[in-house]
Amino acid sequence: MSAVTYPDQTRYALRAGVTCLTTSAGATLLHPPRNEQLSGLGVGQLQALRTLNQGPATVSQLSDGSGTDDVAGLMARLTDGGWLSVTVRDGGRNLYSILPIGQPPPRPATRLPWRATLSKFAVLHRDSDGFMLEHPLSWCDVRIHDPRLLSLLDGFGAAESPLHVSIKSQLAADLHWCGFLVADPDEEEREFATRSWHAADLWFHRRSTLGERTAGIAHPDSRAENSFPQPPARKPNYSGEPIPLATPDSAALRAADPTLTAVLADRQSTRAFDDANPITRDQLAELLYRTADVRSAGADLAPHPRSSGDSVDELEFYPIARQVDGLAPGMYHYNSFDHVLRPVADLDSPAVQRLLATASVTVADGDDPQLVLLLAARSGHITRHYGQVAYADILKHVGAVTQTVSLIATAMGLGAYAEGLGDTAAFAAAAAVDELTECAVGSIIVGSPARDR
């Protein structure tokens, strides 16, 4: 049984998703797939569980005139088992709440020193209910109700706080148990496993994979579904005149293309290009058609040659042509429904030059690329389908597109190189879009390969 004794005003509640079934013989706690049988309970303990089913309550309220010791012991047992959320209170006000999302480890046997501080992976953010403290590897979240506690998060020993030392000690002990504290600020930098992970990367990994924290993450965002219409499959056209593109002969391509085995064996990243014989407009047309052209389209979904979840097509293609034979230099948008290009921005515009400068870093001798195929995502088109994992799925789709472009370029005798970095702010400026609505997510350099390399 836990040795922790919370203040008398502390409120206990069944954690979200838990059902407590009581009979005259005992009780069962259910949180599929986990359950726990509670036997040997006294009359007062059974009544406490029935009261707990009605909502949050203190030990005194749960005891309802019976002895509080047995009820307090049961609450401590259920708290340590991760069945309850706990709201610590003092002076008639809520201080903080422990909100389980998994099963907790045993409480630490020793206390951390006062110099203990938050893990580098801990995140404090606001939501509609106030401050929430989270850690991607923790079994719980901690709701901070009282802003006076915020100053303690930078170190419990040095912080000046009007709160009593017992409250500070209790919060420190709970944050240690919850996995939020480290003994020394440099502790996580001395171990390779924790130093090698950046906070954002670990959060992204845990938020986009299944686990206790992310049960049901692939469900659609019901709030968005009920409040906003599904974005149309077609992006509104840019105002410039459409530039028609040649449609390749699919039958001829089937007959003339090298085998998949040959293409896979021959594919390589190309950094050196032949500017004397650049990629042509018809080659760009073929590459776009074979990679992104929409074969048929419903109201919301757009089937296309590449792989993507449920045929959701959130990706848009923006060719940036510096040297494409038969096409004026500039940034274009590819309309995959009509197989046409429309001008987006001049090549010499500052934002497009920033995009080219980023690409030139990966080209041999720092030369400017012949063509950059920039990929952008209309995020709202996929968040309705995949909720919290939407951005992870966008990046998976980018990977599928990158491989598809690379293999098709190889089959066509072109060179391709996937960029590892991109300037999303420059893209938003060049394409005149709101980054939260449409953002750059990848880019591929394409051109005629240098023959002497």
C-alpha positions as CSV (number, residue, x, y, z in Angstrom):
1,M,0.0,0.0,0.0
2,S,1.2,3.5,-0.8
3,A,2.8,5.5,2.0
4,V,1.7,8.7,0.4
5,T,-1.0,10.6,2.3
6,Y,-2.7,13.4,0.3
7,P,-4.3,16.4,1.9
8,D,-7.8,15.8,3.3
9,Q,-9.4,18.0,0.6
10,T,-8.0,15.8,-2.2
11,R,-10.6,14.6,-4.6
12,Y,-10.6,11.1,-6.2
13,A,-12.4,10.1,-9.4
14,L,-12.5,7.0,-11.7
15,R,-10.1,7.7,-14.5
16,A,-11.6,8.3,-17.9
17,G,-12.9,5.0,-19.5
18,V,-13.0,3.0,-16.2
19,T,-16.2,1.3,-15.1
20,C,-16.7,0.0,-11.6
21,L,-19.2,-2.8,-11.1
22,T,-20.2,-3.4,-7.4
23,T,-22.1,-6.3,-5.9
24,S,-22.7,-7.3,-2.3
25,A,-19.6,-9.6,-2.5
26,G,-17.1,-7.2,-4.0
27,A,-16.4,-5.1,-7.1
28,T,-14.7,-5.2,-10.5
29,L,-12.8,-2.4,-12.2
30,L,-13.0,-2.6,-16.0
31,H,-10.8,-0.7,-18.5
32,P,-10.5,-3.1,-21.5
33,P,-8.4,-5.1,-21.9
34,R,-7.5,-4.6,-18.2
35,N,-9.7,-5.5,-15.3
36,E,-9.2,-6.1,-11.5
37,Q,-11.3,-8.0,-9.1
38,L,-11.7,-6.4,-5.6
39,S,-12.6,-8.8,-2.9
40,G,-12.7,-8.7,0.9
41,L,-14.2,-5.2,0.9
42,G,-16.0,-3.8,3.9
43,V,-19.4,-2.3,3.8
44,G,-17.9,1.2,3.9
45,Q,-15.5,0.5,1.1
46,L,-18.3,-0.9,-1.1
47,Q,-20.3,2.2,-0.4
48,A,-17.3,4.4,-1.3
49,L,-17.0,2.7,-4.7
50,R,-20.7,3.3,-5.3
51,T,-20.3,7.0,-4.4
52,L,-17.2,7.2,-6.7
53,N,-19.3,6.0,-9.6
54,Q,-21.3,9.2,-9.2
55,G,-18.4,11.6,-9.5
56,P,-15.3,13.0,-7.8
57,A,-15.2,13.0,-4.0
58,T,-12.9,13.4,-1.0
59,V,-12.2,10.5,1.4
60,S,-14.5,12.1,3.9
61,Q,-17.3,12.3,1.4
62,L,-16.7,8.7,0.3
63,S,-16.7,7.5,3.9
64,D,-20.1,9.1,4.6
65,G,-19.9,8.7,8.4
66,S,-18.0,5.4,8.4
67,G,-14.3,5.0,9.3
68,T,-12.1,6.9,6.9
69,D,-9.0,4.7,7.4
70,D,-10.3,1.8,5.3
71,V,-11.6,4.1,2.6
72,A,-8.3,6.1,2.5
73,G,-6.4,2.8,2.2
74,L,-8.6,1.7,-0.7
75,M,-8.2,5.0,-2.5
76,A,-4.4,4.8,-2.1
77,R,-4.4,1.3,-3.5
78,L,-6.5,2.3,-6.5
79,T,-4.5,5.4,-7.1
80,D,-1.2,3.4,-7.2
81,G,-2.9,1.0,-9.5
82,G,-3.7,3.7,-12.0
83,W,-7.5,3.4,-11.6
84,L,-8.2,6.8,-10.3
85,S,-7.4,10.4,-11.2
86,V,-6.4,12.5,-8.2
87,T,-6.9,16.2,-7.7
88,V,-4.7,17.6,-4.9
89,R,-6.4,20.5,-3.2
90,D,-5.4,23.0,-0.5
91,G,-7.2,26.0,1.0
92,G,-10.3,25.2,-0.9
93,R,-8.7,25.4,-4.4
94,N,-7.5,22.8,-6.9
95,L,-3.7,22.6,-7.2
96,Y,-3.0,19.9,-9.7
97,S,-4.5,16.6,-11.0
98,I,-2.9,13.3,-12.0
99,L,-4.7,11.9,-15.0
100,P,-3.7,8.4,-15.8
101,I,-3.4,7.1,-19.4
102,G,-1.6,3.9,-18.6
103,Q,-0.6,1.7,-15.7
104,P,1.8,3.4,-13.3
105,P,5.1,1.9,-12.0
106,P,5.7,1.5,-8.2
107,R,6.3,4.8,-6.5
108,P,10.0,5.6,-6.2
109,A,11.5,4.5,-2.9
110,T,13.7,7.6,-2.7
111,R,13.2,11.2,-3.3
112,L,15.0,13.2,-5.9
113,P,17.2,16.1,-4.7
114,W,15.7,19.6,-4.6
115,R,17.8,20.5,-7.7
116,A,15.6,18.1,-9.7
117,T,14.1,19.6,-12.8
118,L,11.7,18.8,-15.6
119,S,12.9,16.3,-18.3
120,K,13.7,17.9,-21.6
121,F,10.9,15.9,-23.1
122,A,8.2,17.4,-20.8
123,V,5.8,19.8,-22.4
124,L,3.6,22.4,-20.7
125,H,0.8,23.8,-22.9
126,R,-2.5,25.4,-22.6
127,D,-5.8,24.0,-23.7
128,S,-9.4,25.0,-23.0
129,D,-9.2,23.9,-19.4
130,G,-5.9,25.6,-18.5
131,F,-2.3,24.2,-18.2
132,M,-1.4,20.6,-19.0
133,L,1.9,19.0,-18.4
134,E,2.7,16.0,-20.6
135,H,5.6,13.7,-21.2
136,P,5.7,11.3,-24.2
137,L,6.9,8.4,-22.1
138,S,4.8,9.0,-19.0
139,W,1.9,6.9,-17.9
140,C,-0.1,10.0,-17.1
141,D,-0.7,13.7,-17.7
142,V,-0.7,16.3,-15.0
143,R,-3.2,19.2,-15.1
144,I,-1.9,22.3,-13.4
145,H,-4.9,24.2,-11.9
146,D,-3.1,26.7,-9.7
147,P,-0.6,29.0,-11.7
148,R,1.4,29.4,-8.5
149,L,2.8,25.9,-9.2
150,L,4.3,26.9,-12.5
151,S,7.3,28.6,-10.9
152,L,8.2,25.3,-9.3
153,L,8.6,23.5,-12.6
154,D,12.0,25.2,-13.1
155,G,13.4,23.6,-10.0
156,F,11.9,23.0,-6.6
157,G,14.8,24.1,-4.5
158,A,15.4,27.6,-6.0
159,A,11.8,28.6,-6.7
160,E,10.3,31.2,-4.5
161,S,6.7,30.2,-3.9
162,P,4.0,31.2,-1.3
163,L,3.0,27.5,-1.2
164,H,3.8,25.5,1.9
165,V,6.8,23.2,1.7
166,S,4.6,20.2,2.1
167,I,2.7,21.1,-1.1
168,K,6.1,21.6,-2.9
169,S,7.3,18.2,-1.6
170,Q,4.1,16.5,-2.6
171,L,4.2,17.9,-6.1
172,A,7.9,17.0,-6.5
173,A,7.2,13.4,-5.3
174,D,4.3,13.0,-7.7
175,L,6.1,14.4,-10.7
176,H,9.0,12.0,-9.9
177,W,6.5,9.1,-9.8
178,C,4.9,10.3,-13.0
179,G,8.3,10.3,-14.8
180,F,8.5,14.1,-15.4
181,L,11.6,14.9,-13.3
182,V,15.3,14.2,-13.6
183,A,17.8,14.5,-10.8
184,D,20.1,16.8,-12.7
185,P,19.4,19.1,-15.7
186,D,22.4,17.5,-17.6
187,E,21.4,13.9,-16.8
188,E,19.7,13.4,-20.1
189,E,22.6,14.8,-22.1
190,R,25.0,12.2,-20.6
191,E,23.2,9.2,-21.9
192,F,23.3,8.6,-25.7
193,A,19.7,7.1,-25.8
194,T,18.2,10.3,-24.4
195,R,20.7,12.8,-25.9
196,S,20.1,11.5,-29.4
197,W,16.4,12.2,-29.3
198,H,15.1,15.7,-29.7
199,A,11.9,16.5,-27.8
200,A,9.8,17.2,-30.9
201,D,11.0,13.9,-32.5
202,L,10.1,11.7,-29.5
203,W,6.7,13.5,-29.2
204,F,6.0,13.0,-32.9
205,H,7.0,9.3,-32.7
206,R,4.8,8.6,-29.7
207,R,1.9,10.7,-30.9
208,S,1.8,9.0,-34.3
209,T,2.1,5.3,-33.2
210,L,-0.3,3.2,-31.2
211,G,0.1,3.0,-27.5
212,E,-1.6,3.8,-24.2
213,R,-1.4,7.5,-24.9
214,T,-2.8,7.2,-28.4
215,A,-5.6,4.7,-28.4
216,G,-7.9,5.4,-31.3
217,I,-5.6,8.1,-32.8
218,A,-6.6,7.1,-36.4
219,H,-10.2,8.0,-35.9
220,P,-11.4,11.0,-37.8
221,D,-11.5,14.4,-36.1
222,S,-15.2,14.5,-35.2
223,R,-15.0,18.2,-34.2
224,A,-13.8,19.1,-37.7
225,E,-16.2,16.7,-39.3
226,N,-19.2,18.3,-37.5
227,S,-18.0,21.9,-37.9
228,F,-16.3,22.2,-41.3
229,P,-17.0,20.8,-44.8
230,Q,-14.6,18.4,-46.4
231,P,-12.1,20.3,-48.5
232,P,-12.6,19.8,-52.2
233,A,-10.3,17.3,-54.0
234,R,-9.4,20.0,-56.4
235,K,-7.2,22.9,-55.3
236,P,-8.6,26.2,-56.7
237,N,-6.8,27.2,-59.8
238,Y,-4.1,29.9,-59.8
239,S,-5.1,32.8,-62.0
240,G,-2.6,32.4,-64.8
241,E,-3.4,30.9,-68.1
242,P,-3.1,27.0,-68.2
243,I,-0.1,25.5,-70.0
244,P,-1.2,22.2,-71.6
245,L,1.1,19.3,-71.2
246,A,1.5,16.4,-73.6
247,T,-0.1,13.1,-72.5
248,P,2.2,10.1,-73.0
249,D,1.2,7.0,-74.8
250,S,0.7,4.5,-72.0
251,A,0.7,1.5,-74.3
252,A,4.0,2.6,-75.8
253,L,5.5,3.1,-72.3
254,R,4.5,-0.4,-71.3
255,A,6.3,-1.8,-74.3
256,A,9.4,0.3,-74.1
257,D,10.0,0.7,-70.4
258,P,12.8,-1.2,-68.7
259,T,11.7,-3.9,-66.2
260,L,11.0,-3.0,-62.6
261,T,14.0,-5.2,-61.6
262,A,16.3,-3.1,-63.9
263,V,14.9,0.2,-62.7
264,L,15.4,-0.8,-59.1
265,A,18.9,-1.9,-59.8
266,D,19.8,1.2,-61.8
267,R,18.2,3.8,-59.5
268,Q,20.7,6.1,-57.8
269,S,20.8,9.6,-56.4
270,T,21.9,12.1,-59.0
271,R,23.7,15.2,-57.9
272,A,25.4,16.3,-61.2
273,F,23.3,17.4,-64.2
274,D,23.9,18.2,-67.9
275,D,22.7,21.8,-68.3
276,A,23.7,21.7,-72.0
277,N,21.0,19.1,-72.6
278,P,18.4,19.9,-69.9
279,I,15.1,18.1,-69.1
280,T,12.4,19.0,-71.6
281,R,8.8,20.1,-71.1
282,D,7.5,16.8,-72.5
283,Q,9.7,14.9,-70.1
284,L,8.3,16.9,-67.2
285,A,4.8,16.2,-68.6
286,E,5.5,12.5,-68.7
287,L,7.0,12.5,-65.2
288,L,4.0,14.3,-63.7
289,Y,1.5,12.2,-65.6
290,R,3.0,9.0,-64.5
291,T,3.4,10.1,-60.9
292,A,0.4,12.3,-60.0
293,D,-2.2,12.4,-62.7
294,V,-5.7,11.7,-61.5
295,R,-7.3,8.8,-63.4
296,S,-10.8,9.4,-62.1
297,A,-12.2,11.5,-59.2
298,G,-15.2,11.5,-56.9
299,A,-16.2,14.4,-54.7
300,D,-13.6,14.0,-52.1
301,L,-11.2,11.3,-53.2
302,A,-8.8,11.3,-56.2
303,P,-7.4,7.9,-57.3
304,H,-3.8,8.3,-58.7
305,P,-0.9,6.1,-59.6
306,R,1.0,6.3,-56.3
307,S,0.1,4.7,-53.0
308,S,-1.8,6.6,-50.3
309,G,-4.2,5.8,-47.5
310,D,-7.8,5.4,-48.7
311,S,-6.9,7.3,-52.0
312,V,-6.8,10.5,-49.9
313,D,-4.8,12.9,-52.1
314,E,-3.6,15.8,-50.0
315,L,-0.4,16.3,-51.9
316,E,0.1,19.1,-54.5
317,F,3.0,19.3,-57.0
318,Y,4.8,22.6,-57.6
319,P,7.5,22.3,-60.3
320,I,10.1,25.1,-60.1
321,A,11.7,25.2,-63.5
322,R,15.0,27.0,-63.8
323,Q,16.1,25.3,-67.0
324,V,13.4,23.1,-68.7
325,D,13.6,23.1,-72.5
326,G,10.3,24.4,-73.8
327,L,9.0,25.9,-70.5
328,A,9.6,29.5,-69.3
329,P,11.5,29.7,-66.0
330,G,9.3,30.0,-63.0
331,M,7.3,28.2,-60.3
332,Y,4.2,26.4,-61.4
333,H,1.3,24.4,-59.9
334,Y,0.4,21.1,-61.5
335,N,-3.3,20.5,-61.9
336,S,-3.4,16.7,-61.8
337,F,-7.1,16.6,-62.9
338,D,-6.6,18.5,-66.1
339,H,-2.9,17.7,-66.7
340,V,-1.9,21.3,-67.1
341,L,0.5,23.7,-65.4
342,R,-0.4,27.2,-64.1
343,P,2.2,29.9,-63.3
344,V,2.5,30.6,-59.5
345,A,5.5,32.9,-59.1
346,D,8.4,34.3,-61.1
347,L,11.7,32.6,-60.9
348,D,13.5,35.7,-59.7
349,S,11.0,36.4,-56.9
350,P,12.8,36.3,-53.5
351,A,10.8,33.4,-52.1
352,V,11.5,31.2,-55.2
353,Q,15.2,32.1,-55.1
354,R,15.3,30.9,-51.4
355,L,13.8,27.6,-52.5
356,L,16.4,27.3,-55.3
357,A,19.2,28.2,-52.9
358,T,18.2,25.4,-50.5
359,A,18.1,22.9,-53.4
360,S,21.5,24.0,-54.8
361,V,23.2,22.9,-51.6
362,T,22.7,19.3,-52.7
363,V,23.7,19.7,-56.3
364,A,27.3,19.1,-57.3
365,D,29.5,22.2,-57.2
366,G,26.5,24.1,-55.7
367,D,24.9,24.6,-59.1
368,D,21.3,25.6,-59.4
369,P,19.0,22.6,-60.2
370,Q,17.3,22.3,-63.6
371,L,14.0,21.4,-61.9
372,V,12.8,21.2,-58.4
373,L,9.6,19.2,-57.9
374,L,8.2,20.6,-54.6
375,L,5.5,18.7,-52.7
376,A,3.0,20.5,-50.5
377,A,0.2,19.1,-48.4
378,R,-3.3,20.5,-48.0
379,S,-3.4,19.2,-44.4
380,G,-7.2,19.6,-43.8
381,H,-7.9,17.2,-46.6
382,I,-6.4,14.3,-44.5
383,T,-6.9,15.4,-40.9
384,R,-10.6,14.6,-41.2
385,H,-9.7,11.0,-42.2
386,Y,-6.7,10.3,-39.9
387,G,-7.0,12.7,-37.0
388,Q,-3.9,12.8,-34.9
389,V,-1.8,10.6,-37.2
390,A,-2.5,12.8,-40.2
391,Y,0.9,14.5,-40.4
392,A,2.7,11.2,-40.0
393,D,0.7,9.8,-42.9
394,I,1.5,12.8,-45.0
395,L,5.2,12.1,-44.6
396,K,4.6,8.4,-45.5
397,H,2.8,9.6,-48.6
398,V,5.8,11.9,-49.4
399,G,8.1,8.8,-49.1
400,A,5.9,6.9,-51.5
401,V,5.9,9.8,-54.0
402,T,9.7,10.2,-53.7
403,Q,10.3,6.6,-54.5
404,T,7.8,6.7,-57.4
405,V,9.4,9.8,-58.9
406,S,12.9,8.3,-58.5
407,L,11.9,5.1,-60.2
408,I,10.0,6.8,-63.0
409,A,12.9,9.2,-63.6
410,T,15.3,6.2,-63.8
411,A,13.0,4.5,-66.3
412,M,13.0,7.8,-68.4
413,G,16.8,8.2,-68.2
414,L,16.6,11.2,-65.9
415,G,18.4,11.8,-62.7
416,A,16.7,12.6,-59.4
417,Y,17.7,13.4,-55.9
418,A,15.4,13.8,-52.8
419,E,16.1,16.8,-50.7
420,G,16.4,16.3,-47.0
421,L,15.5,19.9,-46.1
422,G,13.1,22.4,-47.3
423,D,12.1,26.0,-46.6
424,T,8.4,25.8,-45.8
425,A,8.2,29.6,-45.0
426,A,9.6,30.4,-48.5
427,F,7.1,28.0,-50.1
428,A,4.2,29.7,-48.3
429,A,5.3,33.1,-49.5
430,A,5.9,31.9,-53.1
431,A,2.6,30.0,-53.4
432,A,0.6,32.7,-51.4
433,V,-0.8,30.1,-49.0
434,D,-1.4,29.9,-45.3
435,E,1.1,27.3,-43.9
436,L,-1.6,25.9,-41.6
437,T,-3.7,25.2,-44.7
438,E,-1.0,24.1,-47.1
439,C,2.6,23.4,-46.2
440,A,5.7,22.2,-48.0
441,V,6.6,18.7,-47.0
442,G,9.2,17.5,-49.5
443,S,11.1,18.2,-52.7
444,I,12.9,16.3,-55.4
445,I,15.6,17.6,-57.7
446,V,15.2,16.3,-61.3
447,G,17.1,16.8,-64.5
448,S,19.1,15.2,-67.2
449,P,22.1,13.5,-65.6
450,A,25.7,14.5,-66.4
451,R,27.1,11.9,-68.8
452,D,30.6,11.9,-67.5
453,R,29.7,10.9,-64.0
